[in-house]
């Protein structure tokens, strides 16, 4: 079974826009520096993170939780000269939430955020899947 990170990397590689590249490396170096700040127009994908939110408990010991698994894609560009394919790349990565690899999710979402770091425009896309888990 492949991981969410592998699936997201495969999706982005299949939908990459001219002028951008995909890196197999994790987004950070050993010293904690962000590789996407060093290598403009390279898309990096983090390891998946999983959290659980309690939904309800029953008197007979049953319960339910929402399990949320998310993975983030990062890339940066020169903030003064946004590449022509920027918007297209963001739109395509947002569609990763609809990938057929994730069955059983009750909610699929993508959150896009941007931040200026020096002369870089950093774009982060958080793809998440919410699954209902019943405990009996």
Secondary structure, DSSP 8 states (H G I E B T S, - for coil): ---HHHHHHHHHHHT--TT-EE-SS-SB-TTS-BHHHHSTTEEEE---EEEEEEEEE-TTS-EEEEEEEEEEEEEEEETTS--TTHHHHHHHHHGGGG-TT--S-SEEEEEEEEEEETTEEEEEEEEEEEEEEEE-
